[in-house]
């Protein structure tokens, strides 16, 4: 997936929430550590002095810190009009403020769409059993991977062989649980060919379809 936006060191970004879903965090750590960053850019507000306040993506930020990778971001310059967005109590209220800011032309359509998508994706993650199974399977992969690192460090050959067996089984479970990515990649390539800036120019139904396919592909 081609990621747009300026890459920022994860520790320069202050998450808006703590980790609330351990399986989701662990699954993201597994993905980021093994495959690099995947998913949507994080919306951040530039607070100055190379410090950024996140508006979305707390789990991705913490996972990127753990994996020691940078994060692609959509940066909004700070202004006093953004204070309500910064102090919103939950995602729904944050979207309401973002809509007002978009209508007032303080933030652009890309920033608004990214903020709006968080509500839909978070809801689907909590309701979709397939996504939950995928998160749990990847979290198990991470646990097995970390156990393997300790086993190798201690030269525990038996533990290493046991990990290999468990790792193969868990990978098979992930293969069964994780949605197929071909349809998502095909549709994303189609949108890239159709628009110069897919986040800003896609129709609502196209945006909804892309977000739905992305949720199944990345669960991130």
Backbone as CSV, one residue per row, in Angstrom:
resi,resn,N_x,N_y,N_z,CA_x,CA_y,CA_z,C_x,C_y,C_z
1,UNK,0.839,-1.199,0.000,0.000,0.000,0.000,0.874,1.249,0.000
2,UNK,0.613,2.160,-0.911,1.366,3.406,-0.955,0.817,4.360,0.087
3,UNK,1.680,4.773,1.002,1.255,5.629,2.099,1.616,7.071,1.807
4,UNK,0.639,7.949,1.916,0.869,9.365,1.696,1.032,10.055,3.045
5,UNK,1.651,11.233,3.022,1.798,11.997,4.247,3.229,12.015,4.739
6,UNK,3.544,12.961,5.588,4.897,13.116,6.111,5.158,12.107,7.230
7,UNK,6.270,11.395,7.128,6.620,10.410,8.146,7.208,11.120,9.365
8,UNK,6.750,10.713,10.542,7.167,11.344,11.793,7.614,10.257,12.771
9,UNK,8.656,10.550,13.533,9.133,9.649,14.582,8.017,9.439,15.603
10,UNK,7.712,8.179,15.891,6.544,7.857,16.711,6.579,8.506,18.086
11,UNK,7.771,8.649,18.668,7.864,9.232,20.005,7.674,10.749,20.002
12,UNK,7.587,11.354,18.813,7.287,12.789,18.725,5.790,13.055,18.742
13,UNK,4.997,11.976,18.700,3.536,12.104,18.636,2.927,11.695,19.968
14,UNK,2.096,12.564,20.528,1.402,12.275,21.779,0.046,11.648,21.466
15,UNK,-0.169,10.378,21.820,-1.464,9.732,21.519,-2.605,10.397,22.287
16,UNK,-3.792,10.339,21.710,-4.947,10.970,22.350,-5.586,10.039,23.382
17,UNK,-5.318,8.727,23.270,-5.842,7.749,24.229,-4.733,6.770,24.602
18,UNK,-4.957,6.023,25.682,-4.091,4.909,26.022,-4.528,3.661,25.263
19,UNK,-3.783,2.581,25.413,-4.160,1.309,24.790,-5.399,0.765,25.480
20,UNK,-6.432,0.497,24.704,-7.679,-0.034,25.259,-7.969,-1.459,24.777
21,UNK,-7.280,-1.896,23.739,-7.485,-3.234,23.191,-6.109,-3.890,23.025
22,UNK,-5.752,-4.762,23.948,-4.416,-5.354,23.945,-4.179,-6.222,22.724
23,UNK,-5.196,-6.970,22.293,-5.031,-7.801,21.098,-4.750,-6.943,19.868
24,UNK,-5.456,-5.831,19.754,-5.246,-4.926,18.627,-3.824,-4.369,18.648
25,UNK,-3.373,-3.941,19.807,-2.010,-3.418,19.945,-0.987,-4.481,19.566
26,UNK,-1.133,-5.674,20.118,-0.170,-6.739,19.838,-0.176,-7.131,18.365
27,UNK,-1.366,-7.153,17.753,-1.454,-7.485,16.331,-0.731,-6.441,15.489
28,UNK,-0.895,-5.170,15.851,-0.215,-4.099,15.118,1.299,-4.182,15.310
29,UNK,1.734,-4.476,16.522,3.173,-4.631,16.769,3.729,-5.744,15.883
30,UNK,3.003,-6.847,15.795,3.449,-7.957,14.942,3.559,-7.510,13.493
31,UNK,2.516,-6.842,12.979,2.531,-6.378,11.593,3.656,-5.384,11.338
32,UNK,3.764,-4.384,12.207,4.756,-3.324,11.999,6.182,-3.858,12.105
33,UNK,6.393,-4.767,13.036,7.733,-5.311,13.232,8.172,-6.153,12.041
34,UNK,7.240,-6.902,11.484,7.583,-7.839,10.414,7.406,-7.273,9.016
35,UNK,6.484,-6.322,8.865,6.151,-5.842,7.521,6.221,-4.334,7.347
36,UNK,6.545,-3.596,8.407,6.519,-2.145,8.320,5.113,-1.611,8.535
37,UNK,4.984,-0.303,8.504,3.687,0.323,8.789,2.669,-0.029,7.714
38,UNK,1.434,-0.279,8.137,0.324,-0.505,7.213,-0.914,0.186,7.766
39,UNK,-1.735,0.670,6.887,-2.964,1.331,7.312,-2.985,2.798,6.944
40,UNK,-3.926,3.511,7.523,-4.142,4.916,7.189,-3.110,5.811,7.860
41,UNK,-2.864,6.995,7.275,-2.031,7.979,7.980,-2.712,8.421,9.277
42,UNK,-1.911,8.822,10.257,-2.401,9.356,11.510,-2.648,10.859,11.344
43,UNK,-3.769,11.346,11.846,-4.029,12.781,11.834,-3.396,13.398,13.079
44,UNK,-2.506,14.370,12.883,-1.828,15.005,14.010,-1.905,16.518,13.871
45,UNK,-1.821,17.199,15.004,-1.766,18.656,15.039,-0.356,19.068,15.411
46,UNK,0.237,19.916,14.590,1.599,20.392,14.827,1.577,21.423,15.949
47,UNK,2.101,21.042,17.122,2.094,21.913,18.285,3.349,22.781,18.366
48,UNK,4.286,22.606,17.417,5.532,23.349,17.444,6.629,22.587,18.145
49,UNK,7.874,22.994,17.920,9.049,22.367,18.549,9.114,20.867,18.266
50,UNK,8.670,20.467,17.059,8.698,19.067,16.632,7.893,18.164,17.560
51,UNK,6.824,18.708,18.135,5.896,17.931,18.958,4.535,17.930,18.278
52,UNK,3.897,16.764,18.276,2.624,16.612,17.578,1.601,15.954,18.495
53,UNK,0.378,16.461,18.443,-0.735,15.855,19.191,-1.593,15.062,18.217
54,UNK,-1.725,13.780,18.493,-2.531,12.932,17.616,-4.014,13.208,17.805
55,UNK,-4.763,13.043,16.740,-6.220,13.104,16.782,-6.788,11.709,16.517
56,UNK,-6.020,10.853,15.853,-6.439,9.478,15.555,-5.268,8.534,15.833
57,UNK,-5.578,7.227,15.851,-4.539,6.206,15.766,-3.695,5.929,16.985
58,UNK,-4.265,5.961,18.186,-3.452,5.738,19.388,-2.761,4.376,19.384
59,UNK,-3.493,3.323,19.021,-2.895,1.988,19.020,-1.758,1.903,18.004
60,UNK,-1.930,2.548,16.843,-0.875,2.543,15.832,0.368,3.295,16.316
61,UNK,0.153,4.357,17.055,1.295,5.119,17.576,2.091,4.281,18.570
62,UNK,1.400,3.684,19.547,2.095,2.862,20.539,2.789,1.666,19.875
63,UNK,2.126,1.067,18.875,2.722,-0.078,18.183,3.950,0.346,17.383
64,UNK,3.885,1.516,16.749,5.033,2.015,15.981,6.210,2.315,16.900
65,UNK,5.926,2.820,18.099,6.996,3.035,19.075,7.677,1.711,19.410
66,UNK,6.859,0.703,19.665,7.398,-0.608,20.027,8.216,-1.194,18.882
67,UNK,7.734,-0.997,17.645,8.432,-1.538,16.472,9.562,-0.638,15.998
68,UNK,9.661,0.560,16.608,10.717,1.516,16.287,10.680,1.926,14.823
69,UNK,9.486,2.322,14.363,9.328,2.802,12.995,8.640,4.165,13.016
70,UNK,8.782,4.898,11.912,8.096,6.178,11.764,6.657,5.945,11.326
71,UNK,5.847,7.017,11.408,4.422,6.931,11.064,4.091,7.962,9.988
72,UNK,3.385,7.558,8.912,2.910,8.544,7.934,1.758,9.345,8.550
73,UNK,1.772,10.656,8.358,0.788,11.503,9.037,0.132,12.501,8.096
74,UNK,-1.044,12.931,8.494,-1.712,14.085,7.909,-1.587,15.194,8.950
75,UNK,-0.811,16.224,8.651,-0.497,17.260,9.634,-1.438,18.453,9.488
76,UNK,-2.002,18.882,10.624,-2.830,20.084,10.686,-2.069,21.125,11.513
77,UNK,-1.796,22.303,10.962,-1.122,23.343,11.771,-2.014,23.762,12.937
78,UNK,-1.402,23.998,14.091,-2.194,24.367,15.266,-2.818,25.749,15.096
79,UNK,-4.056,25.877,15.602,-4.725,27.171,15.743,-5.701,27.047,16.904
80,UNK,-6.130,28.159,17.450,-7.035,28.131,18.607,-8.350,27.441,18.273
81,UNK,-8.755,27.487,17.007,-10.021,26.852,16.616,-10.003,25.336,16.805
82,UNK,-8.817,24.763,16.981,-8.691,23.312,17.116,-8.825,22.821,18.554
83,UNK,-8.979,23.725,19.511,-8.991,23.331,20.922,-10.111,22.346,21.240
84,UNK,-11.314,22.571,20.704,-12.425,21.642,20.971,-12.107,20.251,20.434
85,UNK,-11.439,20.189,19.282,-11.054,18.903,18.719,-10.064,18.188,19.638
86,UNK,-9.170,18.934,20.219,-8.157,18.358,21.106,-8.743,17.859,22.416
87,UNK,-9.813,18.484,22.876,-10.380,18.136,24.184,-11.656,17.304,24.080
88,UNK,-12.008,16.859,22.873,-13.213,16.035,22.692,-13.121,14.792,23.571
89,UNK,-14.264,14.377,24.138,-14.245,13.284,25.111,-14.248,11.903,24.466
90,UNK,-14.685,11.796,23.195,-14.710,10.499,22.533,-14.693,10.693,21.014
91,UNK,-14.677,9.574,20.278,-14.583,9.637,18.814,-15.773,10.355,18.186
92,UNK,-16.978,10.081,18.695,-18.164,10.704,18.102,-18.122,12.224,18.247
93,UNK,-17.739,12.682,19.420,-17.648,14.127,19.624,-16.519,14.713,18.781
94,UNK,-15.455,13.956,18.636,-14.331,14.418,17.822,-14.754,14.594,16.365
95,UNK,-15.576,13.677,15.865,-16.064,13.787,14.491,-16.975,15.004,14.335
96,UNK,-17.810,15.258,15.320,-18.691,16.429,15.262,-17.882,17.715,15.162
97,UNK,-16.843,17.828,15.971,-15.996,19.025,15.914,-15.242,19.087,14.592
98,UNK,-14.798,17.935,14.117,-14.072,17.912,12.850,-14.971,18.364,11.696
99,UNK,-16.248,17.985,11.756,-17.191,18.411,10.709,-17.340,19.927,10.730
100,UNK,-17.429,20.504,11.904,-17.535,21.960,12.016,-16.276,22.634,11.466
101,UNK,-15.130,22.065,11.773,-13.878,22.635,11.291,-13.759,22.511,9.776
102,UNK,-14.247,21.398,9.242,-14.228,21.215,7.790,-15.174,22.198,7.112
103,UNK,-16.376,22.348,7.661,-17.341,23.294,7.090,-16.807,24.725,7.134
104,UNK,-15.995,25.015,8.143,-15.405,26.354,8.285,-14.096,26.496,7.511
105,UNK,-13.710,25.404,6.799,-12.484,25.409,5.976,-11.212,25.559,6.811
106,UNK,-11.267,25.115,8.067,-10.075,25.138,8.916,-9.254,23.862,8.709
107,UNK,-9.940,22.739,8.448,-9.248,21.515,8.044,-9.780,21.099,6.682
108,UNK,-8.993,20.320,5.946,-9.421,19.937,4.599,-10.171,18.605,4.613
109,UNK,-10.640,18.200,3.437,-11.480,17.005,3.333,-10.691,15.742,3.695
110,UNK,-9.391,15.707,3.374,-8.598,14.525,3.712,-8.534,14.317,5.215
111,UNK,-8.280,15.397,5.958,-8.218,15.296,7.416,-9.562,14.869,7.980
112,UNK,-10.643,15.471,7.477,-11.973,15.112,7.976,-12.295,13.648,7.691
113,UNK,-12.019,13.182,6.469,-12.329,11.793,6.122,-11.549,10.813,6.992
114,UNK,-10.296,11.144,7.294,-9.496,10.258,8.140,-10.052,10.201,9.558
115,UNK,-10.494,11.342,10.077,-11.081,11.373,11.422,-12.411,10.619,11.428
116,UNK,-13.233,10.840,10.412,-14.531,10.175,10.312,-14.364,8.657,10.219
117,UNK,-13.362,8.223,9.463,-13.187,6.785,9.256,-12.862,6.047,10.545
118,UNK,-12.282,6.741,11.534,-11.930,6.088,12.792,-13.156,5.533,13.494
119,UNK,-14.248,6.281,13.472,-15.466,5.833,14.146,-15.988,4.564,13.496
120,UNK,-16.059,4.561,12.156,-16.597,3.411,11.437,-15.707,2.184,11.622
121,UNK,-14.400,2.397,11.543,-13.476,1.269,11.659,-13.474,0.698,13.073
122,UNK,-13.468,1.575,14.066,-13.492,1.098,15.451,-14.764,0.321,15.750
123,UNK,-15.884,0.765,15.188,-17.139,0.046,15.395,-17.074,-1.337,14.760
124,UNK,-16.583,-1.401,13.529,-16.507,-2.688,12.845,-15.550,-3.644,13.547
125,UNK,-14.458,-3.104,14.078,-13.506,-3.955,14.788,-14.148,-4.588,16.015
126,UNK,-15.027,-3.848,16.661,-15.667,-4.367,17.868,-16.802,-5.336,17.550
127,UNK,-17.386,-5.213,16.353,-18.551,-6.023,16.009,-18.231,-7.199,15.085
128,UNK,-17.149,-7.111,14.334,-16.840,-8.110,13.324,-16.031,-9.261,13.940
129,UNK,-16.604,-10.442,13.977,-15.944,-11.587,14.603,-14.695,-12.008,13.840
130,UNK,-14.717,-11.886,12.508,-13.561,-12.260,11.705,-12.365,-11.375,12.036
131,UNK,-12.620,-10.078,12.192,-11.538,-9.165,12.558,-11.001,-9.512,13.938
132,UNK,-11.889,-9.819,14.872,-11.455,-10.175,16.222,-10.597,-11.437,16.215
133,UNK,-10.988,-12.421,15.396,-10.198,-13.647,15.292,-8.818,-13.349,14.713
134,UNK,-8.766,-12.450,13.719,-7.492,-12.088,13.103,-6.583,-11.397,14.101
135,UNK,-7.144,-10.472,14.875,-6.349,-9.766,15.877,-5.779,-10.732,16.905
136,UNK,-6.609,-11.644,17.377,-6.159,-12.607,18.377,-5.074,-13.519,17.815
137,UNK,-5.245,-13.929,16.547,-4.251,-14.811,15.930,-2.914,-14.096,15.771
138,UNK,-2.947,-12.837,15.344,-1.699,-12.078,15.185,-1.064,-11.791,16.549
139,UNK,-1.895,-11.525,17.547,-1.370,-11.323,18.896,-0.659,-12.591,19.380
140,UNK,-1.229,-13.729,19.040,-0.590,-14.995,19.406,0.730,-15.173,18.654
141,UNK,0.754,-14.743,17.392,1.997,-14.796,16.625,3.080,-13.942,17.276
142,UNK,2.685,-12.758,17.735,3.650,-11.884,18.401,4.196,-12.548,19.656
143,UNK,3.299,-13.131,20.450,3.723,-13.799,21.678,4.698,-14.927,21.361
144,UNK,4.376,-15.700,20.331,5.264,-16.799,19.941,6.597,-16.272,19.435
145,UNK,6.551,-15.172,18.698,7.777,-14.589,18.165,8.695,-14.088,19.286
146,UNK,8.101,-13.429,20.280,8.901,-12.918,21.388,9.464,-14.073,22.219
147,UNK,8.691,-15.123,22.370,9.205,-16.294,23.077,10.390,-16.898,22.330
148,UNK,10.278,-16.872,20.993,11.373,-17.417,20.194,12.650,-16.620,20.378
149,UNK,12.540,-15.304,20.436,13.719,-14.468,20.613,14.418,-14.787,21.934
150,UNK,13.617,-14.975,22.984,14.193,-15.318,24.278,14.831,-16.705,24.246
151,UNK,14.170,-17.607,23.526,14.694,-18.964,23.452,16.035,-19.003,22.737
152,UNK,16.147,-18.249,21.652,17.399,-18.207,20.899,18.498,-17.583,21.744
153,UNK,18.140,-16.501,22.457,19.126,-15.824,23.298,19.674,-16.770,24.360
154,UNK,18.856,-17.662,24.847,19.273,-18.607,25.891,19.740,-19.932,25.302
155,UNK,19.741,-20.009,23.972,20.178,-21.231,23.277,19.365,-22.447,23.694
156,UNK,18.060,-22.231,23.870,17.192,-23.346,24.267,16.639,-23.996,23.001
157,UNK,17.315,-24.991,22.513,16.962,-25.633,21.271,15.568,-26.254,21.318
158,UNK,15.208,-26.858,22.433,13.891,-27.476,22.526,12.791,-26.429,22.424
159,UNK,12.998,-25.316,23.111,12.006,-24.245,23.057,11.891,-23.692,21.646
160,UNK,13.016,-23.632,20.935,13.017,-23.115,19.568,12.209,-24.017,18.640
161,UNK,12.398,-25.342,18.783,11.654,-26.271,17.937,10.161,-26.227,18.252
162,UNK,9.835,-26.113,19.528,8.430,-26.020,19.923,7.790,-24.773,19.341
163,UNK,8.544,-23.665,19.356,8.031,-22.417,18.774,7.738,-22.593,17.289
164,UNK,8.678,-23.242,16.572,8.477,-23.417,15.138,7.169,-24.148,14.848
165,UNK,6.894,-25.163,15.640,5.666,-25.928,15.455,4.453,-25.070,15.755
166,UNK,4.499,-24.351,16.889,3.384,-23.486,17.255,3.214,-22.330,16.272
167,UNK,4.347,-21.799,15.813,4.303,-20.659,14.900,3.631,-21.042,13.581
168,UNK,3.976,-22.241,13.064,3.354,-22.698,11.821,1.858,-22.890,11.991
169,UNK,1.458,-23.436,13.146,0.033,-23.653,13.394,-0.708,-22.321,13.494
170,UNK,-0.121,-21.362,14.219,-0.777,-20.065,14.373,-0.843,-19.343,13.031
171,UNK,0.217,-19.454,12.222,0.200,-18.821,10.906,-0.916,-19.397,10.043
172,UNK,-1.157,-20.682,10.180,-2.253,-21.298,9.436,-3.590,-20.764,9.916
173,UNK,-3.708,-20.553,11.252,-4.932,-19.971,11.800,-5.148,-18.567,11.262
174,UNK,-4.062,-17.797,11.159,-4.163,-16.433,10.617,-4.617,-16.478,9.163
175,UNK,-4.050,-17.415,8.401,-4.399,-17.541,6.991,-5.892,-17.799,6.823
176,UNK,-6.466,-18.594,7.737,-7.894,-18.892,7.664,-8.735,-17.693,8.101
177,UNK,-8.232,-16.958,9.097,-9.041,-15.879,9.675,-8.908,-14.564,8.921
178,UNK,-7.723,-14.310,8.359,-7.476,-12.983,7.765,-8.118,-12.873,6.400
179,UNK,-8.851,-11.785,6.155,-9.516,-11.584,4.862,-8.502,-11.501,3.722
180,UNK,-8.937,-11.937,2.575,-8.081,-11.918,1.398,-7.869,-10.480,0.944
181,UNK,-6.620,-10.165,0.525,-6.285,-8.786,0.198,-6.407,-8.458,-1.289
182,UNK,-6.612,-9.475,-2.123,-6.607,-9.214,-3.566,-7.657,-8.190,-3.973
183,UNK,-8.868,-8.321,-3.434,-9.937,-7.400,-3.810,-9.610,-5.982,-3.371
184,UNK,-9.028,-5.859,-2.155,-8.661,-4.518,-1.666,-7.603,-3.876,-2.557
185,UNK,-6.539,-4.636,-2.894,-5.473,-4.080,-3.711,-5.979,-3.710,-5.098
186,UNK,-6.845,-4.551,-5.661,-7.385,-4.279,-6.994,-8.206,-2.985,-6.994
187,UNK,-9.049,-2.812,-5.950,-9.879,-1.610,-5.891,-9.032,-0.368,-5.609
188,UNK,-8.010,-0.501,-4.734,-7.125,0.625,-4.435,-6.384,1.077,-5.692
189,UNK,-5.878,0.114,-6.473,-5.186,0.464,-7.715,-6.139,1.142,-8.697
190,UNK,-7.370,0.692,-8.716,-8.370,1.302,-9.588,-8.613,2.752,-9.207
191,UNK,-8.704,3.026,-7.891,-8.933,4.392,-7.422,-7.707,5.277,-7.696
192,UNK,-6.497,4.706,-7.551,-5.293,5.480,-7.820,-5.207,5.861,-9.294
193,UNK,-5.686,4.959,-10.157,-5.701,5.268,-11.575,-6.768,6.280,-11.949
194,UNK,-7.817,6.319,-11.147,-8.937,7.210,-11.448,-8.728,8.611,-10.892
195,UNK,-8.078,8.702,-9.712,-7.929,9.997,-9.053,-6.460,10.285,-8.764
196,UNK,-6.104,11.553,-8.766,-4.749,11.953,-8.403,-4.566,11.974,-6.894
197,UNK,-5.635,12.249,-6.142,-5.617,12.236,-4.677,-6.872,11.503,-4.210
198,UNK,-6.720,10.208,-3.914,-7.908,9.396,-3.645,-8.650,9.847,-2.402
199,UNK,-7.922,10.322,-1.350,-8.598,10.725,-0.116,-9.466,11.953,-0.338
200,UNK,-9.057,12.823,-1.228,-9.774,14.079,-1.427,-10.832,13.992,-2.507
201,UNK,-10.683,13.075,-3.471,-11.523,13.117,-4.664,-12.515,11.963,-4.790
202,UNK,-12.365,10.895,-4.037,-13.277,9.769,-4.184,-14.714,10.136,-3.822
203,UNK,-15.651,9.485,-4.489,-17.053,9.612,-4.126,-17.290,8.910,-2.790
204,UNK,-18.400,9.288,-2.116,-18.683,8.723,-0.791,-18.800,7.202,-0.826
205,UNK,-19.477,6.676,-1.857,-19.654,5.218,-1.914,-18.336,4.511,-2.203
206,UNK,-17.464,5.166,-2.971,-16.140,4.602,-3.226,-15.293,4.623,-1.957
207,UNK,-15.365,5.748,-1.220,-14.634,5.860,0.042,-15.084,4.779,1.022
208,UNK,-16.412,4.568,1.103,-16.949,3.570,2.029,-16.465,2.175,1.659
209,UNK,-16.469,1.885,0.348,-16.023,0.561,-0.086,-14.544,0.350,0.218
210,UNK,-13.709,1.388,-0.060,-12.285,1.277,0.196,-12.012,1.075,1.676
211,UNK,-12.717,1.827,2.538,-12.525,1.706,3.979,-12.941,0.320,4.466
212,UNK,-14.032,-0.218,3.899,-14.485,-1.547,4.306,-13.455,-2.612,3.925
213,UNK,-12.931,-2.505,2.700,-11.921,-3.468,2.268,-10.638,-3.319,3.065
214,UNK,-10.276,-2.071,3.414,-9.066,-1.832,4.202,-9.208,-2.422,5.599
215,UNK,-10.390,-2.277,6.184,-10.613,-2.826,7.525,-10.355,-4.330,7.533
216,UNK,-10.856,-5.014,6.504,-10.694,-6.456,6.446,-9.254,-6.852,6.127
217,UNK,-8.576,-6.026,5.340,-7.221,-6.365,4.914,-6.185,-6.116,6.003
218,UNK,-6.356,-5.029,6.774,-5.313,-4.634,7.709,-5.718,-4.709,9.175
219,UNK,-7.012,-4.580,9.444,-7.478,-4.603,10.826,-6.635,-3.647,11.688
220,UNK,-6.331,-2.585,11.110,-5.490,-1.728,11.837,-5.987,-0.455,12.214
